Amino acid sequence: MSQSLKERVAALIRERKFDELAELIARERKIMRYLYRLLYSTEGIMRWRAIEGMGVVARRLAQEDPDAVRNIIRSLFWSINDESGGIGWSAPESIGEIIYHLPAMFGEFASIILSYSDEQMLRRGVVWAAGRIAQAAPDLVRQFIPEFTAFLDDPDPVVRGYILRFLYFAGNGIDLGCHRNLLQDFSPVPVYENGELKETTVAGLAACLVNVNKEQMEIFQ
């Protein structure tokens, strides 16, 4: 029985039937453990769809039990603490996704998850979360713009790209005099949008931000 539930959860995530998954978990909370496993053990498109699904599940649970969602957020934070023995795989993105869906209810956690940006291992996820939150409630994350802008020189091109994405959604430009090199940075950057994992470049994201190439704007839709 548990194996069939596990397979059902995976199928719902794969097919992006998040509302159906949310109703299933609302009726039987123990099924959440299968969603956690997908967050922590999968890669590529399945990992991103599990992150997206987490936000929809949280939104559904919050309708009748906000404390259940708080417990989910606390569990995700616990997974990135050294004491948990975990590596926090997908936790920052998942927290960002929950806040994206429920900024008024759980916006208090935005500054907490963004404070983990000093951890290199978590930086990609934290910066992605910042951008996701900015899509729904930019005021929750604008205070981090000066600190995060420094990451435009990060050695990880994915971090550089996600910072540009964050700045776009936060409504902040960049100084081309200081960062003109980004327009020539063709390092690949994976971007998950509308259920698909696309690949763009740092240069493509920089072009969007400074309106150099308006055709590239579709990456943000």
C-alpha positions as CSV (number, residue, x, y, z in Angstrom):
1,M,0.0,0.0,0.0
2,S,2.7,2.5,1.0
3,Q,4.6,1.7,-2.2
4,S,1.6,2.4,-4.4
5,L,1.1,5.7,-2.5
6,K,4.7,6.6,-3.2
7,E,4.3,5.9,-6.9
8,R,1.1,7.9,-7.0
9,V,2.7,10.9,-5.4
10,A,5.6,10.7,-7.9
11,A,3.1,10.4,-10.8
12,L,1.2,13.4,-9.7
13,I,4.4,15.4,-9.4
14,R,5.6,14.3,-12.8
15,E,2.3,15.2,-14.4
16,R,2.0,18.5,-12.4
17,K,-1.4,17.5,-10.9
18,F,-0.6,19.6,-7.9
19,D,-4.2,20.3,-6.8
20,E,-4.9,16.6,-6.8
21,L,-1.8,16.0,-4.8
22,A,-2.8,18.7,-2.3
23,E,-6.2,17.2,-1.7
24,L,-4.6,13.8,-1.2
25,I,-2.2,15.1,1.4
26,A,-4.9,17.2,3.1
27,R,-6.9,14.0,3.6
28,E,-3.9,11.9,4.6
29,R,-1.0,13.9,6.1
30,K,1.4,11.0,6.3
31,I,1.7,11.1,2.5
32,M,3.8,14.3,2.9
33,R,6.8,12.1,3.6
34,Y,6.8,11.0,-0.1
35,L,6.9,14.6,-1.2
36,Y,9.8,15.3,1.1
37,R,11.7,12.3,-0.4
38,L,11.2,13.7,-3.9
39,L,12.6,17.0,-2.8
40,Y,15.7,15.5,-1.2
41,S,16.4,12.6,-3.6
42,T,15.6,13.6,-7.1
43,E,17.3,15.8,-9.7
44,G,16.4,17.7,-12.8
45,I,12.8,18.4,-13.7
46,M,11.3,16.1,-11.0
47,R,13.1,18.0,-8.3
48,W,11.8,21.3,-9.6
49,R,8.3,20.0,-10.0
50,A,8.4,18.7,-6.4
51,I,9.4,22.2,-5.3
52,E,6.5,23.7,-7.2
53,G,4.2,21.1,-5.8
54,M,5.2,21.9,-2.3
55,G,3.9,25.5,-2.7
56,V,0.5,24.3,-3.9
57,V,0.3,21.7,-1.1
58,A,1.1,24.4,1.5
59,R,-1.5,26.7,0.0
60,R,-4.1,24.0,0.4
61,L,-3.2,23.0,3.9
62,A,-3.1,26.6,5.0
63,Q,-6.8,27.0,4.3
64,E,-7.7,24.9,7.3
65,D,-4.4,24.3,9.2
66,P,-1.8,27.1,9.0
67,D,0.2,25.5,11.8
68,A,0.7,22.5,9.6
69,V,2.4,24.7,7.0
70,R,4.5,26.3,9.8
71,N,5.6,22.8,10.7
72,I,6.6,22.1,7.1
73,I,8.6,25.3,7.0
74,R,10.3,24.4,10.3
75,S,11.1,20.9,8.9
76,L,12.7,22.4,5.8
77,F,14.8,24.8,7.9
78,W,15.8,21.9,10.1
79,S,17.1,20.0,7.1
80,I,19.6,22.7,6.4
81,N,20.9,22.8,9.9
82,D,24.1,21.0,10.7
83,E,22.4,19.2,13.6
84,S,19.9,17.5,11.2
85,G,22.7,15.6,9.4
86,G,21.1,16.7,6.1
87,I,22.3,19.0,3.3
88,G,19.1,21.0,2.9
89,W,18.7,19.8,-0.7
90,S,15.8,21.8,-2.2
91,A,14.8,23.4,1.2
92,P,15.6,27.0,0.3
93,E,13.7,26.8,-3.0
94,S,10.8,25.1,-1.3
95,I,10.5,27.7,1.5
96,G,10.6,30.4,-1.2
97,E,7.8,28.6,-3.1
98,I,5.6,28.5,0.0
99,I,6.2,32.2,0.7
100,Y,5.4,32.9,-3.0
101,H,2.0,31.3,-2.6
102,L,1.3,32.7,0.9
103,P,3.3,35.9,1.4
104,A,0.9,37.5,3.8
105,M,0.8,34.5,6.0
106,F,4.4,33.3,6.0
107,G,6.4,36.4,4.8
108,E,8.1,36.5,8.2
109,F,10.3,33.6,7.0
110,A,11.6,35.5,4.0
111,S,14.4,37.3,5.8
112,I,15.3,34.1,7.6
113,I,15.8,32.0,4.5
114,L,17.6,34.8,2.7
115,S,20.1,35.1,5.6
116,Y,21.5,31.7,4.5
117,S,23.1,33.3,1.5
118,D,26.5,33.3,3.2
119,E,26.5,29.5,2.9
120,Q,28.1,28.8,-0.5
121,M,26.4,25.3,-0.7
122,L,23.0,26.8,-0.3
123,R,23.5,30.1,-2.2
124,R,21.9,28.9,-5.5
125,G,18.7,27.9,-3.7
126,V,18.6,30.9,-1.5
127,V,19.0,33.3,-4.4
128,W,16.4,31.4,-6.4
129,A,14.0,31.7,-3.4
130,A,14.6,35.4,-3.3
131,G,13.6,35.8,-6.9
132,R,10.5,33.6,-6.4
133,I,9.4,35.6,-3.4
134,A,10.0,38.9,-5.3
135,Q,7.6,37.7,-7.9
136,A,4.7,37.8,-5.4
137,A,5.9,40.3,-2.7
138,P,9.0,42.3,-3.7
139,D,8.8,44.4,-0.5
140,L,9.7,41.3,1.5
141,V,13.1,41.0,-0.1
142,R,14.1,44.5,-1.3
143,Q,16.3,45.0,1.8
144,F,18.6,42.3,0.5
145,I,19.3,44.0,-2.8
146,P,22.6,45.7,-1.7
147,E,23.9,42.5,-0.1
148,F,22.8,40.2,-3.0
149,T,24.2,42.6,-5.7
150,A,27.6,41.7,-4.5
151,F,27.0,38.1,-5.7
152,L,27.1,39.3,-9.3
153,D,30.8,38.5,-9.0
154,D,30.2,35.1,-7.5
155,P,32.3,32.3,-9.1
156,D,29.2,30.2,-9.7
157,P,27.5,31.4,-12.9
158,V,24.2,30.0,-11.7
159,V,24.3,32.3,-8.7
160,R,25.2,35.2,-11.0
161,G,22.2,34.4,-13.2
162,Y,19.8,33.9,-10.3
163,I,20.9,37.2,-8.8
164,L,20.0,38.9,-12.1
165,R,16.7,37.2,-12.1
166,F,16.1,38.3,-8.5
167,L,17.0,41.9,-9.3
168,Y,14.6,41.9,-12.2
169,F,11.6,40.8,-10.1
170,A,12.6,43.1,-7.3
171,G,12.5,46.0,-9.8
172,N,16.1,46.9,-9.5
173,G,18.6,47.6,-12.3
174,I,22.4,47.2,-12.4
175,D,25.2,49.6,-13.1
176,L,26.6,48.6,-16.5
177,G,29.7,50.5,-15.8
178,C,30.5,48.0,-13.1
179,H,29.0,44.9,-14.6
180,R,29.2,45.2,-18.3
181,N,31.1,41.9,-18.3
182,L,27.8,40.1,-17.5
183,L,26.6,40.9,-21.0
184,Q,29.4,38.8,-22.4
185,D,29.0,36.0,-19.9
186,F,27.5,33.1,-21.8
187,S,27.8,30.6,-19.0
188,P,24.7,28.3,-18.9
189,V,22.0,28.9,-16.3
190,P,19.0,26.6,-15.7
191,V,15.7,28.4,-15.1
192,Y,12.5,26.6,-14.1
193,E,9.4,28.4,-15.4
194,N,5.9,27.2,-16.2
195,G,6.7,23.5,-15.4
196,E,9.7,23.4,-17.7
197,L,13.4,23.5,-17.1
198,K,14.9,25.9,-19.6
199,E,18.5,26.8,-20.2
200,T,19.6,30.4,-20.7
201,T,22.8,32.3,-20.0
202,V,24.1,34.9,-17.6
203,A,24.3,37.2,-20.6
204,G,20.7,36.5,-21.6
205,L,19.5,37.3,-18.1
206,A,21.6,40.5,-17.9
207,A,20.2,41.6,-21.3
208,C,16.7,41.2,-19.8
209,L,17.5,43.3,-16.8
210,V,19.0,46.2,-18.7
211,N,16.5,46.0,-21.6
212,V,19.3,45.4,-24.1
213,N,17.5,42.6,-25.8
214,K,13.7,42.7,-25.2
215,E,13.1,39.5,-27.1
216,Q,14.8,37.7,-24.2
217,M,12.1,38.9,-21.8
218,E,10.1,35.7,-22.4
219,I,12.4,33.9,-19.9
220,F,10.7,35.8,-17.1
221,Q,7.1,35.1,-18.2
